[in-house]
Amino acid sequence: MTEGIEKLKCLIIGSGPAGYTAAVYAARANLQPVLYTGREPGGQLMITTDVENYPGYPDGIMGPQMMEDFRKQAERFGTEVRYEMISKVDFSGPVHKVWTESGKEVQADSVIISTGASAKWLGLESEKRLTNKGVSACAVCDGFFFRGQEVAIVGGGDTAAEEALYLSKLCPRVHMLVRRDELRASKIMQERVLKSENITIHWNTEALEILGEQEVKGVRIVNNQTKVESVIPVQGFFVAIGHKPNTDIFKDWLDMDNTGYIITKGKTAHTNIEGVFASGDAQDNVYRQAVTAAGTGCMAALDAERYLTEKGII
Ligand code: NDP
């Protein structure tokens, strides 16, 4: 160990269900884990309201409350939670090195990655200005606020289809803006969307600008074939064009798919680098649920514990 540099047995990056579950298991296995929360402590559940599908909460629970419970449980067994961002890693040696945003180096025998994924945005200036003022990337979280109002949703994948259907139960009219002349969503989801009487699909259509200063008043759209522009008067604007895993800092080291999801080996949390494990949405573009993220966090901690035992570190 280099003089003065902190050396850990187990370092966890990320503070969603995967990270905190890994922390509970690692702490109970006496790995004395340190967890770096990243810039959004609690992750995607912090922007969710009611969580009704997490087993063990028969009456549902608010996302932020659930993440507080997760954190407390991890801390109860001795996890040290640090509210900082890891911005650089070096996985070239047997001992892994990471750097915090403020430049501090920390070394660890095992690293568990649970950095999650973030919603993709269109990149419009008006979208940024009106985020949380009528613009949202999560219909299930925010759809409720637009009950009885007209809304638009961008995207043609399974997420957009699912969210359009969800919104169609709350809103009199849902405008689905699809940039091509077909949906990417699975056949069954396509059928459901096409059958829904209050979902209007605008084919070959892109959003140019969301109108309004303090709240959404409408969206200016263009047909990318005819170039004809028009305005639809909506009060809510949802973006459902996919997610991006938060894995950029690992791309020089870890095997990933084209989108940046970390590839784990078989039914384990092992990555291509010994002693580095991945869990949660950072390695899962299929299930993306709190409960599956928590499950893979548990797997990562158990795999880390076995790895440290095999190496004679613990
Ligand atoms: P996808 O990548 O599957 O779809 C993204 C959609 O957004 C596409 O229609 C794409 O258009 C469109 N899009 C992308 N960028 C833009 C842009 N800049 N402007 C306008 N439109 C854009 O993402 P999803 O989140 O829908 O799904 C991710 C994965 O999760 C998939 O594998 C999906 O099957 C799965 N999933 C499964 C569910 C289920 O089974 N219940 C529910 C939700 C997701 P284009 O087609 O032209 O590229």
Residues whose N, C-alpha, C, O or C-beta is under 5 A from the ligand:
A	BS01	NDP	L122 G155 G156 G157 D158 T159 A160 E162 R179 R180 R184 A240 I241 G242 H243 N285 V286
